[in-house]
Amino acid sequence: MSSSSGGLSDPKFLTIAEVASLMRVSKMTVYRLVHGGELPAVRVGRSFRVAENDVDEYLRKSFYDAG
């Protein structure tokens, strides 16, 4: 049996609370990003999970030069 997962390197999924803590924002802000389509998420039952790579990519794209 192969441990290959179709080219994906075992993505780590975070809860909304973990994403909020990582980004230092409220859970409601994360829900708004998910529902607005700005942050991809997977629905598992009644909750959402966000791939850690997607959080990193969102933050990377959100940076701007304030100077």
Distance bins in CASP14 RR format, pairs under 12 A and 6 or more apart:
PFRMAT RR
TARGET T0000
AUTHOR 0000-0000-0000
RMODE 2
METHOD distances of the structure
MODEL  1
3 9 0 0 0 0 0 1 0 0 0 0 0
3 10 0 0 0 0 1 0 0 0 0 0 0
4 10 0 0 0 0 0 1 0 0 0 0 0
5 11 0 0 0 0 1 0 0 0 0 0 0
8 51 0 0 0 0 1 0 0 0 0 0 0
8 53 0 0 0 0 1 0 0 0 0 0 0
9 51 0 0 0 0 0 1 0 0 0 0 0
9 52 0 0 0 0 0 1 0 0 0 0 0
9 53 0 0 0 0 1 0 0 0 0 0 0
10 51 0 0 0 0 0 1 0 0 0 0 0
10 52 0 0 0 0 0 1 0 0 0 0 0
10 53 0 0 0 0 0 1 0 0 0 0 0
11 40 0 0 0 0 0 1 0 0 0 0 0
11 42 0 0 0 0 1 0 0 0 0 0 0
11 49 0 0 0 0 1 0 0 0 0 0 0
11 50 0 0 0 0 1 0 0 0 0 0 0
11 51 1 0 1 0 0 0 0 0 0 0 0
11 52 1 0 0 1 0 0 0 0 0 0 0
11 53 1 0 0 1 0 0 0 0 0 0 0
11 54 0 0 0 0 1 0 0 0 0 0 0
11 55 0 0 0 0 0 1 0 0 0 0 0
11 56 0 0 0 0 0 1 0 0 0 0 0
11 57 0 0 0 0 0 1 0 0 0 0 0
12 18 0 0 0 0 1 0 0 0 0 0 0
12 19 0 0 0 0 0 1 0 0 0 0 0
12 22 0 0 0 0 0 1 0 0 0 0 0
12 49 0 0 0 0 1 0 0 0 0 0 0
12 50 0 0 0 0 1 0 0 0 0 0 0
12 51 1 0 0 1 0 0 0 0 0 0 0
12 52 1 0 1 0 0 0 0 0 0 0 0
12 53 0 0 0 0 1 0 0 0 0 0 0
12 54 0 0 0 0 0 1 0 0 0 0 0
12 55 0 0 0 0 1 0 0 0 0 0 0
12 56 0 0 0 0 0 1 0 0 0 0 0
13 19 0 0 0 0 1 0 0 0 0 0 0
13 40 0 0 0 0 0 1 0 0 0 0 0
13 41 0 0 0 0 1 0 0 0 0 0 0
13 42 1 0 0 1 0 0 0 0 0 0 0
13 43 0 0 0 0 0 1 0 0 0 0 0
13 44 0 0 0 0 1 0 0 0 0 0 0
13 47 0 0 0 0 0 1 0 0 0 0 0
13 48 0 0 0 0 1 0 0 0 0 0 0
13 49 1 1 0 0 0 0 0 0 0 0 0
13 50 1 0 0 1 0 0 0 0 0 0 0
13 51 1 0 1 0 0 0 0 0 0 0 0
13 52 1 0 0 1 0 0 0 0 0 0 0
13 53 0 0 0 0 1 0 0 0 0 0 0
13 54 0 0 0 0 1 0 0 0 0 0 0
13 55 0 0 0 0 0 1 0 0 0 0 0
14 20 0 0 0 0 1 0 0 0 0 0 0
14 21 0 0 0 0 1 0 0 0 0 0 0
14 22 1 0 0 1 0 0 0 0 0 0 0
14 23 0 0 0 0 0 1 0 0 0 0 0
14 27 0 0 0 0 0 1 0 0 0 0 0
14 30 0 0 0 0 1 0 0 0 0 0 0
14 34 0 0 0 0 0 1 0 0 0 0 0
14 39 0 0 0 0 0 1 0 0 0 0 0
14 41 0 0 0 0 1 0 0 0 0 0 0
14 42 0 0 0 0 0 1 0 0 0 0 0
14 44 0 0 0 0 0 1 0 0 0 0 0
14 47 0 0 0 0 0 1 0 0 0 0 0
14 48 0 0 0 0 1 0 0 0 0 0 0
14 49 1 0 0 1 0 0 0 0 0 0 0
14 50 1 0 1 0 0 0 0 0 0 0 0
14 51 1 0 0 1 0 0 0 0 0 0 0
14 52 1 0 1 0 0 0 0 0 0 0 0
14 53 0 0 0 0 0 1 0 0 0 0 0
14 54 0 0 0 0 1 0 0 0 0 0 0
14 55 1 0 0 1 0 0 0 0 0 0 0
14 56 0 0 0 0 0 1 0 0 0 0 0
14 58 0 0 0 0 0 1 0 0 0 0 0
15 21 0 0 0 0 1 0 0 0 0 0 0
15 22 0 0 0 0 0 1 0 0 0 0 0
15 27 0 0 0 0 1 0 0 0 0 0 0
15 30 0 0 0 0 1 0 0 0 0 0 0
15 31 0 0 0 0 0 1 0 0 0 0 0
15 34 0 0 0 0 0 1 0 0 0 0 0
15 41 0 0 0 0 0 1 0 0 0 0 0
15 42 0 0 0 0 0 1 0 0 0 0 0
15 44 0 0 0 0 1 0 0 0 0 0 0
15 47 1 0 0 1 0 0 0 0 0 0 0
15 48 1 0 0 1 0 0 0 0 0 0 0
15 49 1 0 0 1 0 0 0 0 0 0 0
15 50 1 0 0 1 0 0 0 0 0 0 0
15 51 0 0 0 0 0 1 0 0 0 0 0
15 52 0 0 0 0 0 1 0 0 0 0 0
15 55 0 0 0 0 0 1 0 0 0 0 0
16 22 0 0 0 0 0 1 0 0 0 0 0
16 23 0 0 0 0 0 1 0 0 0 0 0
16 25 0 0 0 0 0 1 0 0 0 0 0
16 26 0 0 0 0 0 1 0 0 0 0 0
16 27 1 0 1 0 0 0 0 0 0 0 0
16 28 0 0 0 0 1 0 0 0 0 0 0
16 29 0 0 0 0 1 0 0 0 0 0 0
16 30 1 0 1 0 0 0 0 0 0 0 0
16 31 1 0 0 1 0 0 0 0 0 0 0
16 32 0 0 0 0 0 1 0 0 0 0 0
16 33 0 0 0 0 1 0 0 0 0 0 0
16 34 1 0 0 1 0 0 0 0 0 0 0
16 35 0 0 0 0 0 1 0 0 0 0 0
16 39 0 0 0 0 1 0 0 0 0 0 0
16 41 0 0 0 0 1 0 0 0 0 0 0
16 42 0 0 0 0 0 1 0 0 0 0 0
16 43 0 0 0 0 0 1 0 0 0 0 0
16 44 0 0 0 0 0 1 0 0 0 0 0
16 46 0 0 0 0 0 1 0 0 0 0 0
16 47 1 0 0 1 0 0 0 0 0 0 0
16 48 1 0 1 0 0 0 0 0 0 0 0
16 49 0 0 0 0 1 0 0 0 0 0 0
16 50 1 0 0 1 0 0 0 0 0 0 0
16 55 0 0 0 0 0 1 0 0 0 0 0
17 23 0 0 0 0 0 1 0 0 0 0 0
17 25 0 0 0 0 0 1 0 0 0 0 0
17 26 0 0 0 0 0 1 0 0 0 0 0
17 27 1 0 1 0 0 0 0 0 0 0 0
17 28 0 0 0 0 0 1 0 0 0 0 0
17 29 0 0 0 0 0 1 0 0 0 0 0
17 30 0 0 0 0 1 0 0 0 0 0 0
17 31 0 0 0 0 0 1 0 0 0 0 0
17 47 0 0 0 0 1 0 0 0 0 0 0
17 48 0 0 0 0 0 1 0 0 0 0 0
17 49 0 0 0 0 0 1 0 0 0 0 0
17 50 0 0 0 0 0 1 0 0 0 0 0
18 24 0 0 0 0 0 1 0 0 0 0 0
18 27 0 0 0 0 1 0 0 0 0 0 0
18 30 0 0 0 0 1 0 0 0 0 0 0
18 47 0 0 0 0 0 1 0 0 0 0 0
18 48 0 0 0 0 0 1 0 0 0 0 0
18 49 0 0 0 0 1 0 0 0 0 0 0
18 50 0 0 0 0 1 0 0 0 0 0 0
18 51 0 0 0 0 0 1 0 0 0 0 0
18 52 0 0 0 0 1 0 0 0 0 0 0
18 55 0 0 0 0 1 0 0 0 0 0 0
19 25 0 0 0 0 1 0 0 0 0 0 0
19 26 0 0 0 0 0 1 0 0 0 0 0
19 27 0 0 0 0 1 0 0 0 0 0 0
19 28 0 0 0 0 0 1 0 0 0 0 0
19 29 0 0 0 0 1 0 0 0 0 0 0
19 30 1 0 1 0 0 0 0 0 0 0 0
19 31 0 0 0 0 1 0 0 0 0 0 0
19 32 0 0 0 0 0 1 0 0 0 0 0
19 33 0 0 0 0 1 0 0 0 0 0 0
19 34 0 0 0 0 1 0 0 0 0 0 0
19 39 1 0 0 1 0 0 0 0 0 0 0
19 40 0 0 0 0 0 1 0 0 0 0 0
19 41 0 0 0 0 1 0 0 0 0 0 0
19 47 0 0 0 0 0 1 0 0 0 0 0
19 48 0 0 0 0 1 0 0 0 0 0 0
19 49 0 0 0 0 1 0 0 0 0 0 0
19 50 1 0 1 0 0 0 0 0 0 0 0
19 51 0 0 0 0 0 1 0 0 0 0 0
19 52 0 0 0 0 1 0 0 0 0 0 0
19 54 0 0 0 0 1 0 0 0 0 0 0
19 55 1 0 1 0 0 0 0 0 0 0 0
19 56 0 0 0 0 0 1 0 0 0 0 0
19 58 0 0 0 0 1 0 0 0 0 0 0
19 59 0 0 0 0 0 1 0 0 0 0 0
20 26 1 0 0 1 0 0 0 0 0 0 0
20 27 1 0 1 0 0 0 0 0 0 0 0
20 28 0 0 0 0 1 0 0 0 0 0 0
20 29 1 0 0 1 0 0 0 0 0 0 0
20 30 1 0 1 0 0 0 0 0 0 0 0
20 31 0 0 0 0 1 0 0 0 0 0 0
20 32 0 0 0 0 0 1 0 0 0 0 0
20 33 0 0 0 0 0 1 0 0 0 0 0
20 34 0 0 0 0 0 1 0 0 0 0 0
20 39 0 0 0 0 0 1 0 0 0 0 0
20 48 0 0 0 0 0 1 0 0 0 0 0
20 50 0 0 0 0 0 1 0 0 0 0 0
20 55 0 0 0 0 0 1 0 0 0 0 0
21 27 0 0 0 0 1 0 0 0 0 0 0
21 29 0 0 0 0 0 1 0 0 0 0 0
21 30 0 0 0 0 1 0 0 0 0 0 0
21 55 0 0 0 0 0 1 0 0 0 0 0
22 29 0 0 0 0 0 1 0 0 0 0 0
22 30 0 0 0 0 1 0 0 0 0 0 0
22 39 0 0 0 0 0 1 0 0 0 0 0
22 50 0 0 0 0 1 0 0 0 0 0 0
22 52 0 0 0 0 1 0 0 0 0 0 0
22 54 0 0 0 0 0 1 0 0 0 0 0
22 55 1 0 0 1 0 0 0 0 0 0 0
22 56 0 0 0 0 1 0 0 0 0 0 0
22 58 0 0 0 0 0 1 0 0 0 0 0
22 59 0 0 0 0 1 0 0 0 0 0 0
23 29 1 0 0 1 0 0 0 0 0 0 0
23 30 1 0 0 1 0 0 0 0 0 0 0
23 33 0 0 0 0 1 0 0 0 0 0 0
23 39 0 0 0 0 1 0 0 0 0 0 0
23 50 0 0 0 0 0 1 0 0 0 0 0
23 52 0 0 0 0 0 1 0 0 0 0 0
23 54 0 0 0 0 0 1 0 0 0 0 0
23 55 1 0 0 1 0 0 0 0 0 0 0
23 56 0 0 0 0 0 1 0 0 0 0 0
23 58 0 0 0 0 1 0 0 0 0 0 0
23 59 1 0 0 1 0 0 0 0 0 0 0
23 62 0 0 0 0 1 0 0 0 0 0 0
24 30 0 0 0 0 0 1 0 0 0 0 0
24 59 0 0 0 0 0 1 0 0 0 0 0
25 31 0 0 0 0 0 1 0 0 0 0 0
25 32 0 0 0 0 1 0 0 0 0 0 0
25 33 0 0 0 0 1 0 0 0 0 0 0
25 39 0 0 0 0 0 1 0 0 0 0 0
25 55 0 0 0 0 0 1 0 0 0 0 0
25 58 0 0 0 0 0 1 0 0 0 0 0
25 59 0 0 0 0 0 1 0 0 0 0 0
25 62 0 0 0 0 0 1 0 0 0 0 0
26 32 0 0 0 0 1 0 0 0 0 0 0
26 33 0 0 0 0 0 1 0 0 0 0 0
27 33 0 0 0 0 0 1 0 0 0 0 0
27 34 0 0 0 0 0 1 0 0 0 0 0
27 47 0 0 0 0 0 1 0 0 0 0 0
27 48 0 0 0 0 0 1 0 0 0 0 0
27 50 0 0 0 0 0 1 0 0 0 0 0
28 34 0 0 0 0 0 1 0 0 0 0 0
28 35 0 0 0 0 0 1 0 0 0 0 0
29 35 0 0 0 0 0 1 0 0 0 0 0
29 36 0 0 0 0 0 1 0 0 0 0 0
29 38 0 0 0 0 0 1 0 0 0 0 0
29 39 0 0 0 0 1 0 0 0 0 0 0
29 58 0 0 0 0 0 1 0 0 0 0 0
30 36 0 0 0 0 0 1 0 0 0 0 0
30 37 0 0 0 0 0 1 0 0 0 0 0
30 38 0 0 0 0 0 1 0 0 0 0 0
30 39 1 0 0 1 0 0 0 0 0 0 0
30 41 0 0 0 0 1 0 0 0 0 0 0
30 47 0 0 0 0 0 1 0 0 0 0 0
30 48 0 0 0 0 1 0 0 0 0 0 0
30 49 0 0 0 0 0 1 0 0 0 0 0
30 50 1 0 0 1 0 0 0 0 0 0 0
30 54 0 0 0 0 0 1 0 0 0 0 0
30 55 0 0 0 0 1 0 0 0 0 0 0
30 58 0 0 0 0 0 1 0 0 0 0 0
31 37 0 0 0 0 0 1 0 0 0 0 0
31 38 0 0 0 0 0 1 0 0 0 0 0
31 39 0 0 0 0 1 0 0 0 0 0 0
31 41 0 0 0 0 1 0 0 0 0 0 0
31 47 0 0 0 0 0 1 0 0 0 0 0
31 48 1 0 0 1 0 0 0 0 0 0 0
31 50 0 0 0 0 0 1 0 0 0 0 0
32 38 0 0 0 0 1 0 0 0 0 0 0
32 39 0 0 0 0 1 0 0 0 0 0 0
32 41 0 0 0 0 0 1 0 0 0 0 0
33 39 1 1 0 0 0 0 0 0 0 0 0
33 40 0 0 0 0 1 0 0 0 0 0 0
33 41 0 0 0 0 1 0 0 0 0 0 0
33 48 0 0 0 0 0 1 0 0 0 0 0
33 50 0 0 0 0 1 0 0 0 0 0 0
33 54 0 0 0 0 0 1 0 0 0 0 0
33 55 0 0 0 0 1 0 0 0 0 0 0
33 58 1 0 0 1 0 0 0 0 0 0 0
33 59 0 0 0 0 0 1 0 0 0 0 0
33 61 0 0 0 0 0 1 0 0 0 0 0
33 62 0 0 0 0 0 1 0 0 0 0 0
34 40 1 0 0 1 0 0 0 0 0 0 0
34 41 1 0 1 0 0 0 0 0 0 0 0
34 42 0 0 0 0 1 0 0 0 0 0 0
34 43 0 0 0 0 1 0 0 0 0 0 0
34 47 0 0 0 0 0 1 0 0 0 0 0
34 48 1 0 1 0 0 0 0 0 0 0 0
34 49 0 0 0 0 0 1 0 0 0 0 0
34 50 1 0 0 1 0 0 0 0 0 0 0
34 51 0 0 0 0 0 1 0 0 0 0 0
34 54 0 0 0 0 0 1 0 0 0 0 0
34 55 0 0 0 0 0 1 0 0 0 0 0
34 58 0 0 0 0 0 1 0 0 0 0 0
35 41 0 0 0 0 1 0 0 0 0 0 0
35 43 0 0 0 0 0 1 0 0 0 0 0
35 48 0 0 0 0 1 0 0 0 0 0 0
36 58 0 0 0 0 0 1 0 0 0 0 0
37 48 0 0 0 0 0 1 0 0 0 0 0
37 50 0 0 0 0 0 1 0 0 0 0 0
37 54 0 0 0 0 0 1 0 0 0 0 0
37 58 0 0 0 0 0 1 0 0 0 0 0
38 50 0 0 0 0 0 1 0 0 0 0 0
38 54 0 0 0 0 0 1 0 0 0 0 0
38 55 0 0 0 0 0 1 0 0 0 0 0
38 57 0 0 0 0 0 1 0 0 0 0 0
38 58 1 0 0 1 0 0 0 0 0 0 0
38 59 0 0 0 0 0 1 0 0 0 0 0
38 61 0 0 0 0 1 0 0 0 0 0 0
38 62 0 0 0 0 1 0 0 0 0 0 0
39 48 0 0 0 0 1 0 0 0 0 0 0
39 49 0 0 0 0 0 1 0 0 0 0 0
39 50 1 0 0 1 0 0 0 0 0 0 0
39 51 0 0 0 0 1 0 0 0 0 0 0
39 52 0 0 0 0 0 1 0 0 0 0 0
39 53 0 0 0 0 0 1 0 0 0 0 0
39 54 1 0 0 1 0 0 0 0 0 0 0
39 55 1 0 0 1 0 0 0 0 0 0 0
39 56 0 0 0 0 0 1 0 0 0 0 0
39 57 0 0 0 0 1 0 0 0 0 0 0
39 58 1 0 1 0 0 0 0 0 0 0 0
39 59 0 0 0 0 1 0 0 0 0 0 0
39 61 0 0 0 0 0 1 0 0 0 0 0
39 62 0 0 0 0 0 1 0 0 0 0 0
40 48 0 0 0 0 0 1 0 0 0 0 0
40 49 0 0 0 0 0 1 0 0 0 0 0
40 50 1 0 0 1 0 0 0 0 0 0 0
40 51 1 0 0 1 0 0 0 0 0 0 0
40 52 0 0 0 0 0 1 0 0 0 0 0
40 53 0 0 0 0 1 0 0 0 0 0 0
40 54 1 0 1 0 0 0 0 0 0 0 0
40 55 0 0 0 0 1 0 0 0 0 0 0
40 57 0 0 0 0 1 0 0 0 0 0 0
40 58 0 0 0 0 1 0 0 0 0 0 0
41 47 0 0 0 0 1 0 0 0 0 0 0
41 48 1 0 1 0 0 0 0 0 0 0 0
41 49 1 0 0 1 0 0 0 0 0 0 0
41 50 1 0 1 0 0 0 0 0 0 0 0
41 51 0 0 0 0 1 0 0 0 0 0 0
41 52 0 0 0 0 0 1 0 0 0 0 0
41 54 1 0 0 1 0 0 0 0 0 0 0
41 55 0 0 0 0 0 1 0 0 0 0 0
41 58 0 0 0 0 0 1 0 0 0 0 0
42 48 1 0 0 1 0 0 0 0 0 0 0
42 49 1 0 1 0 0 0 0 0 0 0 0
42 50 1 0 0 1 0 0 0 0 0 0 0
42 51 1 0 0 1 0 0 0 0 0 0 0
42 54 0 0 0 0 1 0 0 0 0 0 0
43 49 0 0 0 0 1 0 0 0 0 0 0
43 50 0 0 0 0 0 1 0 0 0 0 0
44 50 0 0 0 0 0 1 0 0 0 0 0
48 54 0 0 0 0 0 1 0 0 0 0 0
49 55 0 0 0 0 0 1 0 0 0 0 0
50 56 0 0 0 0 0 1 0 0 0 0 0
50 57 0 0 0 0 0 1 0 0 0 0 0
50 58 0 0 0 0 1 0 0 0 0 0 0
50 59 0 0 0 0 0 1 0 0 0 0 0
51 57 0 0 0 0 1 0 0 0 0 0 0
51 58 0 0 0 0 0 1 0 0 0 0 0
52 58 0 0 0 0 0 1 0 0 0 0 0
52 59 0 0 0 0 0 1 0 0 0 0 0
53 59 0 0 0 0 0 1 0 0 0 0 0
53 60 0 0 0 0 0 1 0 0 0 0 0
54 60 0 0 0 0 0 1 0 0 0 0 0
54 61 0 0 0 0 0 1 0 0 0 0 0
55 61 0 0 0 0 0 1 0 0 0 0 0
55 62 0 0 0 0 0 1 0 0 0 0 0
56 62 0 0 0 0 0 1 0 0 0 0 0
56 63 0 0 0 0 0 1 0 0 0 0 0
57 63 0 0 0 0 0 1 0 0 0 0 0
END
